[in-house]
Amino acid sequence: MNLNIWKRLVRAPYGVAVALSILIQGFFTAVVGTLLPILLAEQLGLNKNDVIIFFLLNTLMGATVVLGSGWLSDGIIAR
């Protein structure tokens, strides 16, 4: 984490709100990321293989969305 980037962000209009949003989102992502397998197993009754399949599909769909949106962004809008 580069401190100069955070300094530039805070000086921008609404920069403090954006910086706090980034930090809060990171905190909740860290908490949910560690608890999600436990919640999937306990609340939904998934076994280990089902949890692995969930994370595998989640990762593949995330990569597809990122690559697809990048392809659309670069292909549709001429620069």
MISEKE-447766 format. One record per residue (C-alpha): residue number from 1; x, y, z. Coordinates in nm, 3 decimals, decimal comma. Example, Ala and Ser with C-alpha at 12.3 -4.5 7.8 and 13.67 -1.06 7.14 Angstrom:
<rs>
<r num="1" c1="1,230" c2="-0,450" c3="0,780"/>
<r num="2" c1="1,367" c2="-0,106" c3="0,714"/>
</rs>
This chain:
<rs>
<r num="1" c1="0,000" c2="0,000" c3="0,000"/>
<r num="2" c1="0,153" c2="0,325" c3="-0,116"/>
<r num="3" c1="0,103" c2="0,614" c3="0,125"/>
<r num="4" c1="0,135" c2="0,875" c3="-0,151"/>
<r num="5" c1="-0,169" c2="0,731" c3="-0,329"/>
<r num="6" c1="-0,376" c2="0,760" c3="-0,011"/>
<r num="7" c1="-0,260" c2="1,121" c3="0,037"/>
<r num="8" c1="-0,366" c2="1,212" c3="-0,316"/>
<r num="9" c1="-0,698" c2="1,036" c3="-0,266"/>
<r num="10" c1="-0,777" c2="1,220" c3="0,057"/>
<r num="11" c1="-0,699" c2="1,560" c3="-0,103"/>
<r num="12" c1="-0,944" c2="1,499" c3="-0,390"/>
<r num="13" c1="-1,309" c2="1,612" c3="-0,366"/>
<r num="14" c1="-1,500" c2="1,352" c3="-0,162"/>
<r num="15" c1="-1,167" c2="1,175" c3="-0,116"/>
<r num="16" c1="-1,216" c2="1,106" c3="0,254"/>
<r num="17" c1="-1,549" c2="0,936" c3="0,187"/>
<r num="18" c1="-1,396" c2="0,724" c3="-0,090"/>
<r num="19" c1="-1,098" c2="0,630" c3="0,127"/>
<r num="20" c1="-1,326" c2="0,527" c3="0,415"/>
<r num="21" c1="-1,543" c2="0,327" c3="0,177"/>
<r num="22" c1="-1,237" c2="0,142" c3="0,047"/>
<r num="23" c1="-1,117" c2="0,063" c3="0,399"/>
<r num="24" c1="-1,461" c2="-0,050" c3="0,520"/>
<r num="25" c1="-1,512" c2="-0,266" c3="0,212"/>
<r num="26" c1="-1,171" c2="-0,428" c3="0,268"/>
<r num="27" c1="-1,255" c2="-0,496" c3="0,632"/>
<r num="28" c1="-1,589" c2="-0,658" c3="0,553"/>
<r num="29" c1="-1,438" c2="-0,857" c3="0,266"/>
<r num="30" c1="-1,176" c2="-0,995" c3="0,504"/>
<r num="31" c1="-1,439" c2="-1,089" c3="0,763"/>
<r num="32" c1="-1,685" c2="-1,242" c3="0,518"/>
<r num="33" c1="-1,409" c2="-1,423" c3="0,327"/>
<r num="34" c1="-1,307" c2="-1,616" c3="0,635"/>
<r num="35" c1="-1,659" c2="-1,687" c3="0,756"/>
<r num="36" c1="-1,822" c2="-1,772" c3="0,425"/>
<r num="37" c1="-1,715" c2="-2,141" c3="0,411"/>
<r num="38" c1="-1,839" c2="-2,191" c3="0,766"/>
<r num="39" c1="-2,172" c2="-2,025" c3="0,689"/>
<r num="40" c1="-2,215" c2="-2,227" c3="0,370"/>
<r num="41" c1="-2,153" c2="-2,549" c3="0,557"/>
<r num="42" c1="-2,357" c2="-2,471" c3="0,868"/>
<r num="43" c1="-2,652" c2="-2,272" c3="0,735"/>
<r num="44" c1="-2,698" c2="-2,429" c3="0,392"/>
<r num="45" c1="-2,576" c2="-2,776" c3="0,483"/>
<r num="46" c1="-2,314" c2="-2,796" c3="0,209"/>
<r num="47" c1="-2,034" c2="-3,048" c3="0,238"/>
<r num="48" c1="-1,669" c2="-2,976" c3="0,157"/>
<r num="49" c1="-1,702" c2="-3,063" c3="-0,210"/>
<r num="50" c1="-2,003" c2="-2,833" c3="-0,251"/>
<r num="51" c1="-1,813" c2="-2,546" c3="-0,087"/>
<r num="52" c1="-1,518" c2="-2,607" c3="-0,321"/>
<r num="53" c1="-1,751" c2="-2,604" c3="-0,623"/>
<r num="54" c1="-1,910" c2="-2,281" c3="-0,497"/>
<r num="55" c1="-1,574" c2="-2,105" c3="-0,473"/>
<r num="56" c1="-1,458" c2="-2,247" c3="-0,806"/>
<r num="57" c1="-1,770" c2="-2,123" c3="-0,985"/>
<r num="58" c1="-1,750" c2="-1,790" c3="-0,803"/>
<r num="59" c1="-1,390" c2="-1,743" c3="-0,919"/>
<r num="60" c1="-1,461" c2="-1,847" c3="-1,278"/>
<r num="61" c1="-1,766" c2="-1,621" c3="-1,302"/>
<r num="62" c1="-1,572" c2="-1,330" c3="-1,153"/>
<r num="63" c1="-1,289" c2="-1,375" c3="-1,403"/>
<r num="64" c1="-1,543" c2="-1,400" c3="-1,687"/>
<r num="65" c1="-1,715" c2="-1,078" c3="-1,583"/>
<r num="66" c1="-1,386" c2="-0,888" c3="-1,550"/>
<r num="67" c1="-1,249" c2="-1,012" c3="-1,882"/>
<r num="68" c1="-1,582" c2="-0,966" c3="-2,058"/>
<r num="69" c1="-1,630" c2="-0,611" c3="-1,935"/>
<r num="70" c1="-1,273" c2="-0,526" c3="-2,034"/>
<r num="71" c1="-1,328" c2="-0,672" c3="-2,379"/>
<r num="72" c1="-1,650" c2="-0,475" c3="-2,420"/>
<r num="73" c1="-1,487" c2="-0,157" c3="-2,292"/>
<r num="74" c1="-1,190" c2="-0,185" c3="-2,527"/>
<r num="75" c1="-1,388" c2="-0,308" c3="-2,824"/>
<r num="76" c1="-1,694" c2="-0,086" c3="-2,824"/>
<r num="77" c1="-1,552" c2="0,256" c3="-2,732"/>
<r num="78" c1="-1,290" c2="0,377" c3="-2,979"/>
<r num="79" c1="-0,998" c2="0,554" c3="-2,823"/>
</rs>
